[in-house]
Amino acid sequence: MEVLQRDWADGQDAEAVAAAAAAIDLDADEATCPACQGTIPAGSERCPECGLRIA
Ligand SMILES: [Zn+2]
């Protein structure tokens, strides 16, 4: 996956790559819900805004 992500990132501008990484990085302090864009705290299995299960 790391190689694929790097290849993809080569075609993107740095700001877009950083935004995408922040949205999908489950190791981050918090994540963004893909359904409602709400903030999901680290370690949470569900989005507190809409209840989407992410883990
Ligand atoms: Zn949500």
mmCIF file of the protein (N, C-alpha, C, O) and its ligand, coordinates in Angstrom:
data_MODEL
# 
_entry.id   MODEL 
# 
loop_
_entity.id 
_entity.type 
_entity.pdbx_number_of_molecules 
1 polymer     1 
2 non-polymer 1 
# 
_entity_poly.entity_id                      1 
_entity_poly.type                           'polypeptide(L)' 
_entity_poly.nstd_linkage                   no 
_entity_poly.nstd_monomer                   no 
_entity_poly.pdbx_seq_one_letter_code       MEVLQRDWADGQDAEAVAAAAAAIDLDADEATCPACQGTIPAGSERCPECGLRIA 
_entity_poly.pdbx_seq_one_letter_code_can   MEVLQRDWADGQDAEAVAAAAAAIDLDADEATCPACQGTIPAGSERCPECGLRIA 
_entity_poly.pdbx_strand_id                 A 
# 
loop_
_entity_poly_seq.entity_id 
_entity_poly_seq.num 
_entity_poly_seq.mon_id 
_entity_poly_seq.hetero 
1 1  MET n 
1 2  GLU n 
1 3  VAL n 
1 4  LEU n 
1 5  GLN n 
1 6  ARG n 
1 7  ASP n 
1 8  TRP n 
1 9  ALA n 
1 10 ASP n 
1 11 GLY n 
1 12 GLN n 
1 13 ASP n 
1 14 ALA n 
1 15 GLU n 
1 16 ALA n 
1 17 VAL n 
1 18 ALA n 
1 19 ALA n 
1 20 ALA n 
1 21 ALA n 
1 22 ALA n 
1 23 ALA n 
1 24 ILE n 
1 25 ASP n 
1 26 LEU n 
1 27 ASP n 
1 28 ALA n 
1 29 ASP n 
1 30 GLU n 
1 31 ALA n 
1 32 THR n 
1 33 CYS n 
1 34 PRO n 
1 35 ALA n 
1 36 CYS n 
1 37 GLN n 
1 38 GLY n 
1 39 THR n 
1 40 ILE n 
1 41 PRO n 
1 42 ALA n 
1 43 GLY n 
1 44 SER n 
1 45 GLU n 
1 46 ARG n 
1 47 CYS n 
1 48 PRO n 
1 49 GLU n 
1 50 CYS n 
1 51 GLY n 
1 52 LEU n 
1 53 ARG n 
1 54 ILE n 
1 55 ALA n 
# 
loop_
_struct_asym.id 
_struct_asym.entity_id 
A 1 
B 2 
# 
loop_
_chem_comp.id 
_chem_comp.type 
_chem_comp.mon_nstd_flag 
ALA 'L-peptide linking' y 
ARG 'L-peptide linking' y 
ASP 'L-peptide linking' y 
CYS 'L-peptide linking' y 
GLN 'L-peptide linking' y 
GLU 'L-peptide linking' y 
GLY 'peptide linking'   y 
ILE 'L-peptide linking' y 
LEU 'L-peptide linking' y 
MET 'L-peptide linking' y 
PRO 'L-peptide linking' y 
SER 'L-peptide linking' y 
THR 'L-peptide linking' y 
TRP 'L-peptide linking' y 
VAL 'L-peptide linking' y 
ZN  non-polymer         . 
# 
_pdbx_entity_nonpoly.entity_id   2 
_pdbx_entity_nonpoly.name        ? 
_pdbx_entity_nonpoly.comp_id     ZN 
# 
_pdbx_nonpoly_scheme.asym_id         B 
_pdbx_nonpoly_scheme.entity_id       2 
_pdbx_nonpoly_scheme.mon_id          ZN 
_pdbx_nonpoly_scheme.ndb_seq_num     1 
_pdbx_nonpoly_scheme.pdb_seq_num     101 
_pdbx_nonpoly_scheme.auth_seq_num    101 
_pdbx_nonpoly_scheme.pdb_mon_id      ZN 
_pdbx_nonpoly_scheme.auth_mon_id     ZN 
_pdbx_nonpoly_scheme.pdb_strand_id   A 
_pdbx_nonpoly_scheme.pdb_ins_code    . 
# 
loop_
_atom_site.group_PDB 
_atom_site.id 
_atom_site.type_symbol 
_atom_site.label_atom_id 
_atom_site.label_alt_id 
_atom_site.label_comp_id 
_atom_site.label_asym_id 
_atom_site.label_entity_id 
_atom_site.label_seq_id 
_atom_site.pdbx_PDB_ins_code 
_atom_site.Cartn_x 
_atom_site.Cartn_y 
_atom_site.Cartn_z 
_atom_site.occupancy 
_atom_site.B_iso_or_equiv 
_atom_site.pdbx_formal_charge 
_atom_site.auth_seq_id 
_atom_site.auth_comp_id 
_atom_site.auth_asym_id 
_atom_site.auth_atom_id 
_atom_site.pdbx_PDB_model_num 
ATOM   1   N  N  . MET A 1 1  ? 0.825   -1.219 0.000  1.00 0.00 ? 1   MET A N  1 
ATOM   2   C  CA . MET A 1 1  ? 0.000   0.000  0.000  1.00 0.00 ? 1   MET A CA 1 
ATOM   3   C  C  . MET A 1 1  ? 0.852   1.259  0.000  1.00 0.00 ? 1   MET A C  1 
ATOM   4   O  O  . MET A 1 1  ? 0.481   2.265  -0.605 1.00 0.00 ? 1   MET A O  1 
ATOM   5   N  N  . GLU A 1 2  ? 1.973   1.206  0.666  1.00 0.00 ? 2   GLU A N  1 
ATOM   6   C  CA . GLU A 1 2  ? 2.795   2.413  0.743  1.00 0.00 ? 2   GLU A CA 1 
ATOM   7   C  C  . GLU A 1 2  ? 3.294   2.831  -0.636 1.00 0.00 ? 2   GLU A C  1 
ATOM   8   O  O  . GLU A 1 2  ? 3.352   4.019  -0.954 1.00 0.00 ? 2   GLU A O  1 
ATOM   9   N  N  . VAL A 1 3  ? 3.652   1.840  -1.448 1.00 0.00 ? 3   VAL A N  1 
ATOM   10  C  CA . VAL A 1 3  ? 4.133   2.157  -2.796 1.00 0.00 ? 3   VAL A CA 1 
ATOM   11  C  C  . VAL A 1 3  ? 3.003   2.765  -3.629 1.00 0.00 ? 3   VAL A C  1 
ATOM   12  O  O  . VAL A 1 3  ? 3.210   3.752  -4.335 1.00 0.00 ? 3   VAL A O  1 
ATOM   13  N  N  . LEU A 1 4  ? 1.816   2.176  -3.543 1.00 0.00 ? 4   LEU A N  1 
ATOM   14  C  CA . LEU A 1 4  ? 0.686   2.695  -4.298 1.00 0.00 ? 4   LEU A CA 1 
ATOM   15  C  C  . LEU A 1 4  ? 0.347   4.108  -3.866 1.00 0.00 ? 4   LEU A C  1 
ATOM   16  O  O  . LEU A 1 4  ? 0.052   4.960  -4.704 1.00 0.00 ? 4   LEU A O  1 
ATOM   17  N  N  . GLN A 1 5  ? 0.386   4.362  -2.577 1.00 0.00 ? 5   GLN A N  1 
ATOM   18  C  CA . GLN A 1 5  ? 0.062   5.694  -2.075 1.00 0.00 ? 5   GLN A CA 1 
ATOM   19  C  C  . GLN A 1 5  ? 1.099   6.702  -2.549 1.00 0.00 ? 5   GLN A C  1 
ATOM   20  O  O  . GLN A 1 5  ? 0.761   7.844  -2.861 1.00 0.00 ? 5   GLN A O  1 
ATOM   21  N  N  . ARG A 1 6  ? 2.354   6.288  -2.602 1.00 0.00 ? 6   ARG A N  1 
ATOM   22  C  CA . ARG A 1 6  ? 3.403   7.201  -3.036 1.00 0.00 ? 6   ARG A CA 1 
ATOM   23  C  C  . ARG A 1 6  ? 3.229   7.526  -4.522 1.00 0.00 ? 6   ARG A C  1 
ATOM   24  O  O  . ARG A 1 6  ? 3.394   8.673  -4.936 1.00 0.00 ? 6   ARG A O  1 
ATOM   25  N  N  . ASP A 1 7  ? 2.894   6.507  -5.321 1.00 0.00 ? 7   ASP A N  1 
ATOM   26  C  CA . ASP A 1 7  ? 2.687   6.744  -6.745 1.00 0.00 ? 7   ASP A CA 1 
ATOM   27  C  C  . ASP A 1 7  ? 1.523   7.699  -6.971 1.00 0.00 ? 7   ASP A C  1 
ATOM   28  O  O  . ASP A 1 7  ? 1.580   8.593  -7.815 1.00 0.00 ? 7   ASP A O  1 
ATOM   29  N  N  . TRP A 1 8  ? 0.477   7.487  -6.202 1.00 0.00 ? 8   TRP A N  1 
ATOM   30  C  CA . TRP A 1 8  ? -0.680  8.382  -6.316 1.00 0.00 ? 8   TRP A CA 1 
ATOM   31  C  C  . TRP A 1 8  ? -0.289  9.792  -5.917 1.00 0.00 ? 8   TRP A C  1 
ATOM   32  O  O  . TRP A 1 8  ? -0.670  10.756 -6.581 1.00 0.00 ? 8   TRP A O  1 
ATOM   33  N  N  . ALA A 1 9  ? 0.457   9.917  -4.853 1.00 0.00 ? 9   ALA A N  1 
ATOM   34  C  CA . ALA A 1 9  ? 0.819   11.232 -4.331 1.00 0.00 ? 9   ALA A CA 1 
ATOM   35  C  C  . ALA A 1 9  ? 1.685   12.010 -5.317 1.00 0.00 ? 9   ALA A C  1 
ATOM   36  O  O  . ALA A 1 9  ? 1.675   13.241 -5.312 1.00 0.00 ? 9   ALA A O  1 
ATOM   37  N  N  . ASP A 1 10 ? 2.429   11.308 -6.155 1.00 0.00 ? 10  ASP A N  1 
ATOM   38  C  CA . ASP A 1 10 ? 3.299   11.998 -7.113 1.00 0.00 ? 10  ASP A CA 1 
ATOM   39  C  C  . ASP A 1 10 ? 2.511   12.884 -8.066 1.00 0.00 ? 10  ASP A C  1 
ATOM   40  O  O  . ASP A 1 10 ? 3.027   13.884 -8.565 1.00 0.00 ? 10  ASP A O  1 
ATOM   41  N  N  . GLY A 1 11 ? 1.257   12.512 -8.316 1.00 0.00 ? 11  GLY A N  1 
ATOM   42  C  CA . GLY A 1 11 ? 0.456   13.283 -9.257 1.00 0.00 ? 11  GLY A CA 1 
ATOM   43  C  C  . GLY A 1 11 ? -0.412  14.340 -8.599 1.00 0.00 ? 11  GLY A C  1 
ATOM   44  O  O  . GLY A 1 11 ? -1.202  15.004 -9.269 1.00 0.00 ? 11  GLY A O  1 
ATOM   45  N  N  . GLN A 1 12 ? -0.268  14.501 -7.279 1.00 0.00 ? 12  GLN A N  1 
ATOM   46  C  CA . GLN A 1 12 ? -1.132  15.438 -6.564 1.00 0.00 ? 12  GLN A CA 1 
ATOM   47  C  C  . GLN A 1 12 ? -0.307  16.578 -5.990 1.00 0.00 ? 12  GLN A C  1 
ATOM   48  O  O  . GLN A 1 12 ? 0.896   16.437 -5.769 1.00 0.00 ? 12  GLN A O  1 
ATOM   49  N  N  . ASP A 1 13 ? -0.954  17.697 -5.754 1.00 0.00 ? 13  ASP A N  1 
ATOM   50  C  CA . ASP A 1 13 ? -0.216  18.762 -5.082 1.00 0.00 ? 13  ASP A CA 1 
ATOM   51  C  C  . ASP A 1 13 ? -0.154  18.457 -3.584 1.00 0.00 ? 13  ASP A C  1 
ATOM   52  O  O  . ASP A 1 13 ? -0.990  17.731 -3.046 1.00 0.00 ? 13  ASP A O  1 
ATOM   53  N  N  . ALA A 1 14 ? 0.842   19.021 -2.934 1.00 0.00 ? 14  ALA A N  1 
ATOM   54  C  CA . ALA A 1 14 ? 1.141   18.658 -1.550 1.00 0.00 ? 14  ALA A CA 1 
ATOM   55  C  C  . ALA A 1 14 ? -0.039  18.913 -0.611 1.00 0.00 ? 14  ALA A C  1 
ATOM   56  O  O  . ALA A 1 14 ? -0.272  18.155 0.331  1.00 0.00 ? 14  ALA A O  1 
ATOM   57  N  N  . GLU A 1 15 ? -0.766  19.971 -0.877 1.00 0.00 ? 15  GLU A N  1 
ATOM   58  C  CA . GLU A 1 15 ? -1.873  20.310 0.020  1.00 0.00 ? 15  GLU A CA 1 
ATOM   59  C  C  . GLU A 1 15 ? -2.975  19.257 -0.068 1.00 0.00 ? 15  GLU A C  1 
ATOM   60  O  O  . GLU A 1 15 ? -3.562  18.885 0.949  1.00 0.00 ? 15  GLU A O  1 
ATOM   61  N  N  . ALA A 1 16 ? -3.258  18.779 -1.273 1.00 0.00 ? 16  ALA A N  1 
ATOM   62  C  CA . ALA A 1 16 ? -4.283  17.756 -1.454 1.00 0.00 ? 16  ALA A CA 1 
ATOM   63  C  C  . ALA A 1 16 ? -3.847  16.447 -0.799 1.00 0.00 ? 16  ALA A C  1 
ATOM   64  O  O  . ALA A 1 16 ? -4.657  15.752 -0.184 1.00 0.00 ? 16  ALA A O  1 
ATOM   65  N  N  . VAL A 1 17 ? -2.583  16.122 -0.932 1.00 0.00 ? 17  VAL A N  1 
ATOM   66  C  CA . VAL A 1 17 ? -2.061  14.899 -0.322 1.00 0.00 ? 17  VAL A CA 1 
ATOM   67  C  C  . VAL A 1 17 ? -2.173  14.976 1.196  1.00 0.00 ? 17  VAL A C  1 
ATOM   68  O  O  . VAL A 1 17 ? -2.563  14.006 1.846  1.00 0.00 ? 17  VAL A O  1 
ATOM   69  N  N  . ALA A 1 18 ? -1.833  16.117 1.751  1.00 0.00 ? 18  ALA A N  1 
ATOM   70  C  CA . ALA A 1 18 ? -1.898  16.277 3.203  1.00 0.00 ? 18  ALA A CA 1 
ATOM   71  C  C  . ALA A 1 18 ? -3.335  16.190 3.693  1.00 0.00 ? 18  ALA A C  1 
ATOM   72  O  O  . ALA A 1 18 ? -3.599  15.604 4.743  1.00 0.00 ? 18  ALA A O  1 
ATOM   73  N  N  . ALA A 1 19 ? -4.256  16.761 2.951  1.00 0.00 ? 19  ALA A N  1 
ATOM   74  C  CA . ALA A 1 19 ? -5.663  16.733 3.340  1.00 0.00 ? 19  ALA A CA 1 
ATOM   75  C  C  . ALA A 1 19 ? -6.191  15.302 3.303  1.00 0.00 ? 19  ALA A C  1 
ATOM   76  O  O  . ALA A 1 19 ? -6.915  14.881 4.206  1.00 0.00 ? 19  ALA A O  1 
ATOM   77  N  N  . ALA A 1 20 ? -5.832  14.560 2.269  1.00 0.00 ? 20  ALA A N  1 
ATOM   78  C  CA . ALA A 1 20 ? -6.278  13.179 2.148  1.00 0.00 ? 20  ALA A CA 1 
ATOM   79  C  C  . ALA A 1 20 ? -5.672  12.322 3.246  1.00 0.00 ? 20  ALA A C  1 
ATOM   80  O  O  . ALA A 1 20 ? -6.357  11.482 3.829  1.00 0.00 ? 20  ALA A O  1 
ATOM   81  N  N  . ALA A 1 21 ? -4.413  12.524 3.528  1.00 0.00 ? 21  ALA A N  1 
ATOM   82  C  CA . ALA A 1 21 ? -3.738  11.749 4.563  1.00 0.00 ? 21  ALA A CA 1 
ATOM   83  C  C  . ALA A 1 21 ? -4.380  12.015 5.923  1.00 0.00 ? 21  ALA A C  1 
ATOM   84  O  O  . ALA A 1 21 ? -4.544  11.096 6.725  1.00 0.00 ? 21  ALA A O  1 
ATOM   85  N  N  . ALA A 1 22 ? -4.738  13.253 6.178  1.00 0.00 ? 22  ALA A N  1 
ATOM   86  C  CA . ALA A 1 22 ? -5.352  13.604 7.456  1.00 0.00 ? 22  ALA A CA 1 
ATOM   87  C  C  . ALA A 1 22 ? -6.724  12.958 7.581  1.00 0.00 ? 22  ALA A C  1 
ATOM   88  O  O  . ALA A 1 22 ? -7.144  12.600 8.681  1.00 0.00 ? 22  ALA A O  1 
ATOM   89  N  N  . ALA A 1 23 ? -7.416  12.809 6.476  1.00 0.00 ? 23  ALA A N  1 
ATOM   90  C  CA . ALA A 1 23 ? -8.777  12.274 6.505  1.00 0.00 ? 23  ALA A CA 1 
ATOM   91  C  C  . ALA A 1 23 ? -8.792  10.760 6.714  1.00 0.00 ? 23  ALA A C  1 
ATOM   92  O  O  . ALA A 1 23 ? -9.743  10.222 7.281  1.00 0.00 ? 23  ALA A O  1 
ATOM   93  N  N  . ILE A 1 24 ? -7.761  10.083 6.267  1.00 0.00 ? 24  ILE A N  1 
ATOM   94  C  CA . ILE A 1 24 ? -7.796  8.622  6.303  1.00 0.00 ? 24  ILE A CA 1 
ATOM   95  C  C  . ILE A 1 24 ? -6.824  8.006  7.296  1.00 0.00 ? 24  ILE A C  1 
ATOM   96  O  O  . ILE A 1 24 ? -6.808  6.788  7.474  1.00 0.00 ? 24  ILE A O  1 
ATOM   97  N  N  . ASP A 1 25 ? -6.011  8.837  7.948  1.00 0.00 ? 25  ASP A N  1 
ATOM   98  C  CA . ASP A 1 25 ? -4.997  8.305  8.849  1.00 0.00 ? 25  ASP A CA 1 
ATOM   99  C  C  . ASP A 1 25 ? -5.619  7.913  10.184 1.00 0.00 ? 25  ASP A C  1 
ATOM   100 O  O  . ASP A 1 25 ? -5.925  8.774  11.009 1.00 0.00 ? 25  ASP A O  1 
ATOM   101 N  N  . LEU A 1 26 ? -5.802  6.618  10.392 1.00 0.00 ? 26  LEU A N  1 
ATOM   102 C  CA . LEU A 1 26 ? -6.448  6.153  11.625 1.00 0.00 ? 26  LEU A CA 1 
ATOM   103 C  C  . LEU A 1 26 ? -5.524  6.245  12.827 1.00 0.00 ? 26  LEU A C  1 
ATOM   104 O  O  . LEU A 1 26 ? -5.956  6.051  13.964 1.00 0.00 ? 26  LEU A O  1 
ATOM   105 N  N  . ASP A 1 27 ? -4.259  6.538  12.581 1.00 0.00 ? 27  ASP A N  1 
ATOM   106 C  CA . ASP A 1 27 ? -3.316  6.698  13.688 1.00 0.00 ? 27  ASP A CA 1 
ATOM   107 C  C  . ASP A 1 27 ? -3.298  8.129  14.216 1.00 0.00 ? 27  ASP A C  1 
ATOM   108 O  O  . ASP A 1 27 ? -2.665  8.418  15.231 1.00 0.00 ? 27  ASP A O  1 
ATOM   109 N  N  . ALA A 1 28 ? -3.986  9.004  13.530 1.00 0.00 ? 28  ALA A N  1 
ATOM   110 C  CA . ALA A 1 28 ? -4.018  10.398 13.952 1.00 0.00 ? 28  ALA A CA 1 
ATOM   111 C  C  . ALA A 1 28 ? -4.844  10.543 15.235 1.00 0.00 ? 28  ALA A C  1 
ATOM   112 O  O  . ALA A 1 28 ? -5.566  9.625  15.624 1.00 0.00 ? 28  ALA A O  1 
ATOM   113 N  N  . ASP A 1 29 ? -4.732  11.694 15.882 1.00 0.00 ? 29  ASP A N  1 
ATOM   114 C  CA . ASP A 1 29 ? -5.472  11.930 17.113 1.00 0.00 ? 29  ASP A CA 1 
ATOM   115 C  C  . ASP A 1 29 ? -6.976  11.873 16.879 1.00 0.00 ? 29  ASP A C  1 
ATOM   116 O  O  . ASP A 1 29 ? -7.735  11.457 17.754 1.00 0.00 ? 29  ASP A O  1 
ATOM   117 N  N  . GLU A 1 30 ? -7.391  12.287 15.708 1.00 0.00 ? 30  GLU A N  1 
ATOM   118 C  CA . GLU A 1 30 ? -8.801  12.219 15.382 1.00 0.00 ? 30  GLU A CA 1 
ATOM   119 C  C  . GLU A 1 30 ? -8.938  12.019 13.882 1.00 0.00 ? 30  GLU A C  1 
ATOM   120 O  O  . GLU A 1 30 ? -8.015  12.306 13.119 1.00 0.00 ? 30  GLU A O  1 
ATOM   121 N  N  . ALA A 1 31 ? -10.100 11.523 13.464 1.00 0.00 ? 31  ALA A N  1 
ATOM   122 C  CA . ALA A 1 31 ? -10.332 11.251 12.048 1.00 0.00 ? 31  ALA A CA 1 
ATOM   123 C  C  . ALA A 1 31 ? -11.572 11.996 11.586 1.00 0.00 ? 31  ALA A C  1 
ATOM   124 O  O  . ALA A 1 31 ? -12.378 12.457 12.395 1.00 0.00 ? 31  ALA A O  1 
ATOM   125 N  N  . THR A 1 32 ? -11.708 12.104 10.281 1.00 0.00 ? 32  THR A N  1 
ATOM   126 C  CA . THR A 1 32 ? -12.884 12.751 9.730  1.00 0.00 ? 32  THR A CA 1 
ATOM   127 C  C  . THR A 1 32 ? -13.831 11.695 9.177  1.00 0.00 ? 32  THR A C  1 
ATOM   128 O  O  . THR A 1 32 ? -13.420 10.842 8.390  1.00 0.00 ? 32  THR A O  1 
ATOM   129 N  N  . CYS A 1 33 ? -15.072 11.745 9.574  1.00 0.00 ? 33  CYS A N  1 
ATOM   130 C  CA . CYS A 1 33 ? -16.066 10.796 9.101  1.00 0.00 ? 33  CYS A CA 1 
ATOM   131 C  C  . CYS A 1 33 ? -16.268 10.952 7.595  1.00 0.00 ? 33  CYS A C  1 
ATOM   132 O  O  . CYS A 1 33 ? -16.492 12.063 7.114  1.00 0.00 ? 33  CYS A O  1 
ATOM   133 N  N  . PRO A 1 34 ? -16.191 9.847  6.845  1.00 0.00 ? 34  PRO A N  1 
ATOM   134 C  CA . PRO A 1 34 ? -16.381 9.933  5.391  1.00 0.00 ? 34  PRO A CA 1 
ATOM   135 C  C  . PRO A 1 34 ? -17.829 10.200 5.003  1.00 0.00 ? 34  PRO A C  1 
ATOM   136 O  O  . PRO A 1 34 ? -18.110 10.595 3.872  1.00 0.00 ? 34  PRO A O  1 
ATOM   137 N  N  . ALA A 1 35 ? -18.738 9.987  5.931  1.00 0.00 ? 35  ALA A N  1 
ATOM   138 C  CA . ALA A 1 35 ? -20.153 10.171 5.618  1.00 0.00 ? 35  ALA A CA 1 
ATOM   139 C  C  . ALA A 1 35 ? -20.631 11.582 5.927  1.00 0.00 ? 35  ALA A C  1 
ATOM   140 O  O  . ALA A 1 35 ? -21.299 12.202 5.101  1.00 0.00 ? 35  ALA A O  1 
ATOM   141 N  N  . CYS A 1 36 ? -20.296 12.098 7.113  1.00 0.00 ? 36  CYS A N  1 
ATOM   142 C  CA . CYS A 1 36 ? -20.843 13.390 7.530  1.00 0.00 ? 36  CYS A CA 1 
ATOM   143 C  C  . CYS A 1 36 ? -19.768 14.440 7.742  1.00 0.00 ? 36  CYS A C  1 
ATOM   144 O  O  . CYS A 1 36 ? -20.073 15.588 8.067  1.00 0.00 ? 36  CYS A O  1 
ATOM   145 N  N  . GLN A 1 37 ? -18.493 14.049 7.557  1.00 0.00 ? 37  GLN A N  1 
ATOM   146 C  CA . GLN A 1 37 ? -17.360 14.959 7.735  1.00 0.00 ? 37  GLN A CA 1 
ATOM   147 C  C  . GLN A 1 37 ? -17.192 15.388 9.187  1.00 0.00 ? 37  GLN A C  1 
ATOM   148 O  O  . GLN A 1 37 ? -16.465 16.339 9.474  1.00 0.00 ? 37  GLN A O  1 
ATOM   149 N  N  . GLY A 1 38 ? -17.857 14.697 10.098 1.00 0.00 ? 38  GLY A N  1 
ATOM   150 C  CA . GLY A 1 38 ? -17.717 15.006 11.510 1.00 0.00 ? 38  GLY A CA 1 
ATOM   151 C  C  . GLY A 1 38 ? -16.377 14.527 12.035 1.00 0.00 ? 38  GLY A C  1 
ATOM   152 O  O  . GLY A 1 38 ? -15.697 13.730 11.389 1.00 0.00 ? 38  GLY A O  1 
ATOM   153 N  N  . THR A 1 39 ? -16.003 15.011 13.199 1.00 0.00 ? 39  THR A N  1 
ATOM   154 C  CA . THR A 1 39 ? -14.742 14.624 13.810 1.00 0.00 ? 39  THR A CA 1 
ATOM   155 C  C  . THR A 1 39 ? -14.943 13.383 14.673 1.00 0.00 ? 39  THR A C  1 
ATOM   156 O  O  . THR A 1 39 ? -15.826 13.334 15.528 1.00 0.00 ? 39  THR A O  1 
ATOM   157 N  N  . ILE A 1 40 ? -14.095 12.376 14.423 1.00 0.00 ? 40  ILE A N  1 
ATOM   158 C  CA . ILE A 1 40 ? -14.178 11.128 15.168 1.00 0.00 ? 40  ILE A CA 1 
ATOM   159 C  C  . ILE A 1 40 ? -12.956 11.030 16.061 1.00 0.00 ? 40  ILE A C  1 
ATOM   160 O  O  . ILE A 1 40 ? -11.838 10.975 15.548 1.00 0.00 ? 40  ILE A O  1 
ATOM   161 N  N  . PRO A 1 41 ? -13.121 11.006 17.379 1.00 0.00 ? 41  PRO A N  1 
ATOM   162 C  CA . PRO A 1 41 ? -11.982 10.938 18.298 1.00 0.00 ? 41  PRO A CA 1 
ATOM   163 C  C  . PRO A 1 41 ? -11.177 9.651  18.116 1.00 0.00 ? 41  PRO A C  1 
ATOM   164 O  O  . PRO A 1 41 ? -11.711 8.626  17.692 1.00 0.00 ? 41  PRO A O  1 
ATOM   165 N  N  . ALA A 1 42 ? -9.895  9.719  18.441 1.00 0.00 ? 42  ALA A N  1 
ATOM   166 C  CA . ALA A 1 42 ? -9.039  8.538  18.342 1.00 0.00 ? 42  ALA A CA 1 
ATOM   167 C  C  . ALA A 1 42 ? -9.597  7.419  19.209 1.00 0.00 ? 42  ALA A C  1 
ATOM   168 O  O  . ALA A 1 42 ? -10.018 7.649  20.343 1.00 0.00 ? 42  ALA A O  1 
ATOM   169 N  N  . GLY A 1 43 ? -9.595  6.205  18.664 1.00 0.00 ? 43  GLY A N  1 
ATOM   170 C  CA . GLY A 1 43 ? -10.042 5.052  19.426 1.00 0.00 ? 43  GLY A CA 1 
ATOM   171 C  C  . GLY A 1 43 ? -11.534 4.822  19.369 1.00 0.00 ? 43  GLY A C  1 
ATOM   172 O  O  . GLY A 1 43 ? -12.028 3.809  19.863 1.00 0.00 ? 43  GLY A O  1 
ATOM   173 N  N  . SER A 1 44 ? -12.263 5.762  18.765 1.00 0.00 ? 44  SER A N  1 
ATOM   174 C  CA . SER A 1 44 ? -13.704 5.599  18.667 1.00 0.00 ? 44  SER A CA 1 
ATOM   175 C  C  . SER A 1 44 ? -14.044 4.655  17.517 1.00 0.00 ? 44  SER A C  1 
ATOM   176 O  O  . SER A 1 44 ? -13.441 4.734  16.447 1.00 0.00 ? 44  SER A O  1 
ATOM   177 N  N  . GLU A 1 45 ? -15.001 3.768  17.737 1.00 0.00 ? 45  GLU A N  1 
ATOM   178 C  CA . GLU A 1 45 ? -15.387 2.829  16.685 1.00 0.00 ? 45  GLU A CA 1 
ATOM   179 C  C  . GLU A 1 45 ? -16.505 3.379  15.819 1.00 0.00 ? 45  GLU A C  1 
ATOM   180 O  O  . GLU A 1 45 ? -16.746 2.882  14.718 1.00 0.00 ? 45  GLU A O  1 
ATOM   181 N  N  . ARG A 1 46 ? -17.180 4.394  16.308 1.00 0.00 ? 46  ARG A N  1 
ATOM   182 C  CA . ARG A 1 46 ? -18.298 4.961  15.555 1.00 0.00 ? 46  ARG A CA 1 
ATOM   183 C  C  . ARG A 1 46 ? -18.201 6.485  15.526 1.00 0.00 ? 46  ARG A C  1 
ATOM   184 O  O  . ARG A 1 46 ? -17.680 7.112  16.448 1.00 0.00 ? 46  ARG A O  1 
ATOM   185 N  N  . CYS A 1 47 ? -18.708 7.047  14.462 1.00 0.00 ? 47  CYS A N  1 
ATOM   186 C  CA . CYS A 1 47 ? -18.789 8.494  14.369 1.00 0.00 ? 47  CYS A CA 1 
ATOM   187 C  C  . CYS A 1 47 ? -19.813 8.998  15.394 1.00 0.00 ? 47  CYS A C  1 
ATOM   188 O  O  . CYS A 1 47 ? -20.953 8.534  15.394 1.00 0.00 ? 47  CYS A O  1 
ATOM   189 N  N  . PRO A 1 48 ? -19.436 9.920  16.248 1.00 0.00 ? 48  PRO A N  1 
ATOM   190 C  CA . PRO A 1 48 ? -20.383 10.444 17.251 1.00 0.00 ? 48  PRO A CA 1 
ATOM   191 C  C  . PRO A 1 48 ? -21.477 11.291 16.636 1.00 0.00 ? 48  PRO A C  1 
ATOM   192 O  O  . PRO A 1 48 ? -22.498 11.553 17.272 1.00 0.00 ? 48  PRO A O  1 
ATOM   193 N  N  . GLU A 1 49 ? -21.269 11.722 15.395 1.00 0.00 ? 49  GLU A N  1 
ATOM   194 C  CA . GLU A 1 49 ? -22.248 12.583 14.737 1.00 0.00 ? 49  GLU A CA 1 
ATOM   195 C  C  . GLU A 1 49 ? -23.360 11.773 14.072 1.00 0.00 ? 49  GLU A C  1 
ATOM   196 O  O  . GLU A 1 49 ? -24.542 12.076 14.237 1.00 0.00 ? 49  GLU A O  1 
ATOM   197 N  N  . CYS A 1 50 ? -22.969 10.734 13.314 1.00 0.00 ? 50  CYS A N  1 
ATOM   198 C  CA . CYS A 1 50 ? -23.970 10.003 12.529 1.00 0.00 ? 50  CYS A CA 1 
ATOM   199 C  C  . CYS A 1 50 ? -24.014 8.517  12.870 1.00 0.00 ? 50  CYS A C  1 
ATOM   200 O  O  . CYS A 1 50 ? -24.894 7.797  12.399 1.00 0.00 ? 50  CYS A O  1 
ATOM   201 N  N  . GLY A 1 51 ? -23.064 8.054  13.691 1.00 0.00 ? 51  GLY A N  1 
ATOM   202 C  CA . GLY A 1 51 ? -23.096 6.654  14.107 1.00 0.00 ? 51  GLY A CA 1 
ATOM   203 C  C  . GLY A 1 51 ? -22.444 5.693  13.132 1.00 0.00 ? 51  GLY A C  1 
ATOM   204 O  O  . GLY A 1 51 ? -22.520 4.480  13.326 1.00 0.00 ? 51  GLY A O  1 
ATOM   205 N  N  . LEU A 1 52 ? -21.808 6.199  12.093 1.00 0.00 ? 52  LEU A N  1 
ATOM   206 C  CA . LEU A 1 52 ? -21.140 5.328  11.126 1.00 0.00 ? 52  LEU A CA 1 
ATOM   207 C  C  . LEU A 1 52 ? -20.044 4.537  11.810 1.00 0.00 ? 52  LEU A C  1 
ATOM   208 O  O  . LEU A 1 52 ? -19.201 5.102  12.506 1.00 0.00 ? 52  LEU A O  1 
ATOM   209 N  N  . ARG A 1 53 ? -20.058 3.219  11.610 1.00 0.00 ? 53  ARG A N  1 
ATOM   210 C  CA . ARG A 1 53 ? -19.039 2.368  12.195 1.00 0.00 ? 53  ARG A CA 1 
ATOM   211 C  C  . ARG A 1 53 ? -17.792 2.406  11.322 1.00 0.00 ? 53  ARG A C  1 
ATOM   212 O  O  . ARG A 1 53 ? -17.858 2.142  10.121 1.00 0.00 ? 53  ARG A O  1 
ATOM   213 N  N  . ILE A 1 54 ? -16.662 2.733  11.924 1.00 0.00 ? 54  ILE A N  1 
ATOM   214 C  CA . ILE A 1 54 ? -15.424 2.878  11.144 1.00 0.00 ? 54  ILE A CA 1 
ATOM   215 C  C  . ILE A 1 54 ? -14.371 1.875  11.560 1.00 0.00 ? 54  ILE A C  1 
ATOM   216 O  O  . ILE A 1 54 ? -13.318 1.802  10.928 1.00 0.00 ? 54  ILE A O  1 
ATOM   217 N  N  . ALA A 1 55 ? -14.620 1.090  12.614 1.00 0.00 ? 55  ALA A N  1 
ATOM   218 C  CA . ALA A 1 55 ? -13.609 0.133  13.076 1.00 0.00 ? 55  ALA A CA 1 
ATOM   219 C  C  . ALA A 1 55 ? -14.219 -1.256 13.166 1.00 0.00 ? 55  ALA A C  1 
ATOM   220 O  O  . ALA A 1 55 ? -13.533 -2.208 13.536 1.00 0.00 ? 55  ALA A O  1 
HETATM 221 ZN ZN . ZN  B 2 .  ? -20.378 10.642 10.658 1.00 0.00 2 101 ZN  A ZN 1 
# 
